[in-house]
Amino acid sequence: MLKQVVELSGNLQTNRLPQLMDTDFAPLLEKLSTLENSDFQVKPFKQIIKLLEKKVNPIVRRKEFIWLESAQWCLDHKLIQQAYTQLEEGLLTHSLELIKQECSDDSAFKRNFDKITGNANLNIVDKDSRYHVKNILNCLHAMVYGHLGQREGLEQYLPLAQLLLDKNSDLVEVSTLSSNLSQTRNDINHAGFRGGAMTAQNLEKKIKEEIKNVAKSLKYEFIDVT
């Protein structure tokens, strides 16, 4: 059990989202629950088990948005850079799944997507897939805010962005969330060597706000572990 907890913590600290999304945590939860409810009388040990369950329960019980729970976990443990990374990459993964659904539901969207991307394989760990989805989000955001002329290389994604705009897709709001995250993540990833770099306190405050914004947009409620 300790090995599983260590692996979970390591994957959170080093942004191993694919591993988190692919892991079956049911055995770990069962072990934690069994130990906590057992007749074992060493109280300090039972307190440790209770603490472990409190820390891992929110993450491992909600597989669909495990990246959102993991971003919150990182924030709670003052892992600010990891929180930014997991939130942005998780939101991109969510967007990829929405694009995949669009391709399944809308034949016109699928034809345009295949033509523009060269039949990209929509897989969450495929580099090209994530590149194209990110550009679709960037194009969509630029169109909404009238900044397309300032963004080179996005013109080819216009047909896809227009189709999403016409149907008022959930990706319209997601594109704004993604853009806001990208700007701040660039700040923290460049170690403050950019003009107007944010303070550590403001970076922490900002990621807290962004997690709330994403959760609100996705209508996601965090598990109460108090």
N, C-alpha and C positions, 0 to 999 in steps of 0.2 A: 504493500500500500504506500509506504514511504517513497518508494521508487516512482510510483505514478504521480504522487504529489510533487516530487522534485522535477519530474519531466514536465508536468503542467506549468509549474512556476517558470522553468527555463524557457518553455515555448512562449509564454507571455512576455517574459523579459527580453527575448530576442526576436519577437515578431514573427513567429512561425505559425501564421494563420492557417495555411493548408493542413498542417498537422492537427491543429485544434479542431478544425472542421471535420476531419476524417476520423477522429478518435471516438471510440465507444466508451463513454464514461460510466455506463451503468454499473459495472463491477465495482468501481471505486466508490460510487454512491452507496451501493449495497453494503460494502465493508464498513464505511463510515457510520451508516445507520445502525448496523448490527453491533458495532463496538460501543456506540453511544448508549444504546438501549440494553446492553448486556448487564449482568450482575457483577461485573468487574468492579472491585471496591477501591482501587487506587485512584483517589479523587483527582490528583494533579494530572494523571494520564487522561482521565475522562475529560478534563477541562481542555487539554490539548486537542483531543479528538473533536470536541464541540467547536473549538476555534477553527480547526481545519475545515470542518463541514460548513461553517459560516462563510469561510473565505472562498471555497470552491463551488458551493451549491449554485449560486447565481450563474456562474460561467457554464457549468456542465449541464444544466437542466434545460437550457434554451438554445438548441442547436442552430436554428434558422438565423438568429442574430447573435451568435456567439462572439462575433467581432465587436459588437456594440457593448456587450457585457465585459469583454476583455479590455476594451478601451477604458471603460469606467474603472475596472480593477487596477489598471496601470495608473490612472489618475489618483485613485485612493491610496496607492502605494508610492506616490510622488515620482513615478516613472513617466515624466511629462513627454519626452520625445517619443517614447514607445506608444503612448496614448495617441499622439498625433498620427503616427504611422499606421497603427491598427485601425483607427477610425477612417482615415482616408482610403486605405487599401480595402477595408471592409466595405465601405460605401461603393467603391469601384466594382468589387465583386458582386454586390447587390445590383448595381447598374447592369452588369454583364448578364445577370439572370433575367432582368427586365427586357434587355435587348433580345435575348434568346427567345423570350416569350413573344415579343413583337414579330420576330422572324417566323414563329410558328403560327401566329394568328393573322398576319397581314402579308399576303403574297406580294404586293407591290413593295412593301418594305424589304422583304426577303430578296427580291430581285435586285433592288438598289444596293442592298448590303453586300450581296455576293459580287456584284459588279465593281463596287468601290474597293472592297477588301480582298478580292481574289479568292472568294469562298473561304474566308478565315474560319478556323475551327474554334467555335465558341466554347472554350474551356477555361475555367477560372485560373488555371496555372499556365495557360498558353500566353507567351509574351506578346505575340501579334494581336491576339484577341483583346488583351487588356489595353494595348496601344490604340487600337481602333475605337474601342468603347470610350476611352479617355478623350480622344479627339472628337467623338460625337458629342460628348458632354460639353467640351470646350466650345464647339461650334454652336450648340444650342444656347449656351449661356451668352455667347457673343451676339447671336441674333436677337435674343430677348432684350439685351441692353444696348444694342446698336454699336457694338465694338468690333464687328466682323472685319472691317477694313483695317483694323490694327493687328489682326492675327493672321500671319502668313501660314499657308499650308492647310487651312481648314476648308477651303472652298469646295473641295471634292465631297465633303460631308454634308453640304447644303441640302441635297434632296432628302436625306435621312432626317436631318434636323427639322426640315419643313413638315414632313409627314408627322413627326412627333408633336410639333407645335399645333398642327391642324386638329389633332385629336386630343389636345391638352393632356398629353401623357404625364404620368407621375415623374418621368425623367426631366421634365421642365424644372420642377422644384429641386430635384436632386442635383441638377447641373449647377444651380446656385450654391447649394451646400458644398458641392465638390470644389467649386472655384474658391470659395472662402477658405476652405481647408488647405488647398494647395498653396495659397499665398502665405499663410502662416507657417505651414510645414517647411516651405522653402527658407523662411527666416530661421527656424530652429535648426534645420539641417546644415545651414551654412555657418553655424557657430557664431552668429552675430556679426559676421564680416560683410554686412550689406547696409546700405543707407537706411536710416530710420529703424534700426533693429530694436525689437521689443525687449523689455526687461523680463527677467525670469518670472516675476510676479504676474506680469501681464500675460505672458505665455500660458501660465497655469490657469489664470482667470479665463482666458480665451478658449482653451480646450474644454473647460468645464461648460462654457456657454455652447460650444459647438456640439458637444455630446448631447446636451439637452435639446438643441435645435434638430439634430438628426433624429433623436428618439421621438420628438413631437411630430416631425414630418412622417415618420413611419408608423405612428400611432403605437409606439412600443412603451410598455411600462416595465420599469426595472423591478426585480424581485425584492421585496422587503425582507432584509436579513436581520433586522433588529429583534 
